[in-house]
Every structure is written in structure tokens, then in C-alpha cells.
Amino acid sequence: MLPATSKLCAAISYRHLRNMTGLRRQAAVAISQELSRLASHSPGPSTWIHQVRRRSSLLSSRLEEKPFSEMEMSYIKQGEEALQKSLRILEDQDDWKTETVAGNGDKVLSKVLPDVGKVFRLEVVVDQPLDTVYGELVDNMEQMGDWNPNVKEVRILEKIGKDTVITHEKAAATPGNIVGPRDFVSVRCSRRRGSTCVLAGMSTTYGAMPEQEGFIRAENGPTCMVLRPLPGSPSQTRLTWLLSIDLKGWLPKSIINQVLSQTQVDFAKHLRQRLARSVPV
């Protein structure tokens, strides 16, 4: 179905492109070609992944907004690339190994990918409706440092259109300073399509945020969070978090694996606590 979607995007874009000139036209053509390339290399998606891909055409949403500069378009494409790569990883159900299972059912799995390295996948159910969880993770992302002890600060450096942002994140040092201070510069994009939300991202470069003294510039991505209502229970949300991070520096893999899997378990706990405090009784 995804190749058919690409053909539809091409048909839609033809009508727009006849009235476009310069950079904007070139960018639209480039994105159309990129989506077609991604489609041709993607295996058959599961139902919710298919839904996101089928309705995430940049050409159907971006052309309604103001023209973007060449640099802005490059960030938009990076965000879309992170989303597509993340979905391809998640849709492949083979070779996932269980890292940890909490008493409440929260589960962390992992697998090793040749071109990415080791990735981790958190699977949890949150006792809050999707809109509430989405609002906390997207609309209030700069407040994450207030409730997640593993995050020191999240700051939006630039907003591009409706659903792409450049962020700077500072990670808090781990207990005993096993892993020293790290920071990240990321491009993030969000998609709400039907009953599924995807928040994807990957590391990028941003001239106004060079490496900071006292921090090691780590890299992340592709990474994403997928939010879906729990079937039969719309007041609950199933959250899947794909995590891929290169912490840089000289760290044993055993420590990295332990830190990253524990980070995901802790995130679920602190998110629940945050939502419980912020949602009126």
C-alpha cells in the first residue's frame, strides 16, 4: 500500500508544482522522491504503522504552510527520515530479546541492528487518555526536566512549521557519576494520524548550539515514541518507546546497556507520577 500512497502523493504534488517556483518547488520534488525511495525499501507494515505512513505525506501538509528555507527543509527531511527509520525498526518483530520486565508489566526489549547498533524498546500502558499523554510529551516537552530526574533540561531552539522542532537536551549525571553529563541537539517531528501519534527524532547539527563546556555531545536516533489508545479502553494509552543512543566517551557496553534500559523503566514511572499530579481528580 505504501508504494500506492507514493503515487497518490505524486499526483497531488503535480497540481501544486505547476504553480510553484524556486526553492519551494525543488524541496517538494526532493521530498516526493525521498518518500518514494523509502516506500520501495519498506516491508509490509503492521496496521498502526501503515496508518501513520499512509497519512504522513509531507506534501499534503507542508505546502499549506509558509515557504521554508533550504536549511529548514533539510531539518524537515531529517525529522521524516527519523520517523520512517524508527517505524521500520519497530515493525520488524524478529530477534527482540527481553532486557527487563517490571512487576507492573512494563517491559524493555532490545536487539542489535547492523547499521544502528543496539536499540531498546519500552512497552507500557499508561492509565491516562492519549490526548493527556501527548500533551505532556509534546506540548509540555520543555517541562520534562521538572519531573524526570534523568533529564536536566529540554529547550526548544527553533520551531519549523507545525510539527518540527530543534531541541537541546541536557541529561542528568547518573548516580555515582558512572556516566558523566551528556547533551544532545536533536530534530524532532510529531505526527497525529487517526488514533495513533508518533514522536520521532534524531541528532542533528545546529550552528547556534555548539558543543558545551562540561558536557559530552552524545548522539541519538533514530528514536521515537508511539502512542495508541488501549483497545477497548480509550482512557488508557499504550506507549512504545524506541531508544537508540550513542553516549560517546569510554564506557563499557555492559554499563551503557544497564543505564539505557533502566532509563526507560524510570521514565515510565516518572511519567505516571507526573500525570497523576497534573490531571484533576
N, C-alpha and C positions, 0 to 999 in steps of 0.2 A: 504493500500500500504506500510505503514511503516514496518509491520512485514515481507513483502516480501523483502524489502530492507535489513533488517537484515539478512535474509537468503542469499541474494546475497553477503553481506559483509563477512558472514561466509565462503562462497565458495571461495571468493577471498583470504581471510586470510589463508585458508588451504594450498594453493600453497606456500604462503610466509613462513608460520610457519614451513614447513618441512625443511627450510634452516636457521632457526633461533635458537639461543640457549640463555640460561640465562635470564637475566632481561628483555631484549627486547621482547623475546617470551612471558614471563609471562605478561608483560604490554599489549601486543597486545591481548592476550586472555582475560585479565581483561576488556579491553575497549570493545571488542566484546560482552562480557557478559553484560556489562553495557548498551550498545546500545540496545541489545535485551530486557533488562528489561524495559528501557524507552519506547521502542516501544509498549510493551504489555500493558502499562498503559496509553497510549495516545489516546484520542478520535480522530475522523477523522479531519484532519487539513484542513484549507482553502487552496486555490490554491497556494498562495505565501509561506505559511508556509510549505506546502507539498513539494514545490520545494527546500526549504532550507534543510529540513530534509532528503529528498531523496538523496541529493548530498553532505551531510556534514559528510560522514563517515570518521572517523579519520584513519581507517585502510587503506583507499585509498590514503591518503596524508602523514601521519606521517612516514610510513615505507620507504618513499623515502628520508627521511632526516637522519641526523646522529642519532646514538643511544642516548637515553635520560637516565638520571639517574632516580632513583626511585623518588626523590623529584620533578624533572622536570615533570615526568609522572603524579604525583599527581596534580600539577598545571594545566596540560593539561586537566585532567579529571574534575577538578573544573570548568574550563572555559566552557567545553562542558556541564556540569551539569547546569551552569547558563543559557546557551543558550537554552537548552531543557526546563527548568522550565519556562523561560520567554515566549517561544513560546506557551507553554500550557496555560499560563495565557492569552495571547493575543488572542488565538483562541476561547476562551470562551466569547461569546458576551453577555451573560446574566448578569444582575444586575449592569451594569455600570451606575453610576449617574454623571450628569453634574456638575462640580465644577464651571467652568467659561467659557464664550465664548467671545473672543475679537471682536472688530469691524471688523477686517480683516479676521475673520473666524477661527482663531486659537482657539482650544478647548482643555480643560483639563477635563478629566473624572476620576472617582475613583470607587473603590469597595473594600470591606473588605474580605480577604481570611483567613480561619481558621488557616492555618499553616504559614502565612506570615504577616498578619496584613493588614493595609490599603495601597493600591498601587494606583499610579496615572499614567494616560496615556495622553500624549500630542499628538494631531493630527494637523499637519500643512502642508502647501505646501510652498516650498522654490523656488524662481524664479532663480534657478541655476541647471545645469545638475547634475546627480548623481555623476559622477566622481569628480566634483569640491567639492561637499559637503563631499563625502567620504574622499578626500584628506585632507580637513581641519580637520575633526573629528578623523581621524586615523593617517595619515602621519604627521600631524602637531599638534598632541594632546598636546605636551609639550608647545605649544604656547597659549593654551586656557586661561591662566591667563592674557594674553596681551589684550584680547578683551571681556572676560566675567567677569564683576565685582563681580560676586558671587563666583569666583574661584581665590584663591590667587596663587596657584602653582600646576602644574601637572608634575611629574617627573617619568620617566621610570627607575625602579630599575633593571630590568632584562628582556631580550628578550629570549623567548624559542621557537625555530623554527621560522616559517614564520609568524604565526598569533596569538601567545600567549605572553602576557607581564604581568609583575608585576609592578604596579604603586603605587606611593604615592601622594595623593591629599590633599591639604590644602584648606579648604573652607574659604572664607572671612566672617568676622563677619557681621551680619545683622545690618541695621540701628538702632541706639539706643542700640546696643549690646543686643537685645532681645534674640538672640541665639549666644552664645559665639563661639570662634574659635573651629572648628572641623577638624579632619583629618581622612583619610581613607587609608587603604592598600588594594588594590584590585588585583584580577587576571582578565584579560580581554582577550577575544578572538574575532577575526573578521572572518567573512565568506563572500566571494563574490561568489554567485552561480547564474549564468544566469543574470537576470535583477534585482536581489534582493541582498541587502547587510544587514548583521546583525552584530551588535557590541554588545556583551554581556559581563557581568561581575558580580562579587560578591566579598564580603570581604574575605580576607584570612589572614594568619599569615606569616610573613617574618622575620626571625631572625635578619637580618641586619637593620630592621626598627622597633625598639620597640616603645612604646608609647612616645610621645614627650612632653617635658615640655611646659605648656601653652596651650595645645590642649587636647580636649576630643576625644578619639578614638571612632568614630562612626562606624556604620556598614551599608553596603548597599547590596542589591541584594536579589533575582535575579533581574537584571536590564538589559535592552537592548535598542538599537536604531535600527529601521528597516528603510532602505532607498529603495524606489522604484520609478522608473520614473512614472510621472503622465500619466495615459492612454491618448493617443492621443497628448501628449505634452512632448516629450523627453527632452526639455530644462528646465523642471520643475521637482522637486523631492518631493514626498510625504514622510514626516518624521514622524514616530511614536516612541515616547519615553516612555518606561515603567520605572517608577521610584519607587523604594522600599527602604526606608531608616529608620534606627533606629538611631536617633540623640543622644540617651543616655542622661543622666542627668535628672534633674527635670524640665520638660517642659509640660505645659498643652497641651492636644491634639488639642485644637482649634488653638493654636499658631503654632503647628507643621503643621497642615493641611494648614493653611494660608501661611506659609513660603514655603512649598514644592510646592503647586500649583502655587504660584507667581514665584518661581524659574524657573519653566518650561516655563511660559509665557515670563519671562525676557530672558531666554536662546534663544528662537526663535527670539526675537527682536535683540539681540546682534549678533546672528549668521548671520542674514540677513545683518546687518551693516558691519560685518567683510567681508563677501563675496562680498558685493558691493565695498568695498575699495580694496580688493585684486585681483579682476577679472579685467583684462584690458578692457577698453571701446573700 
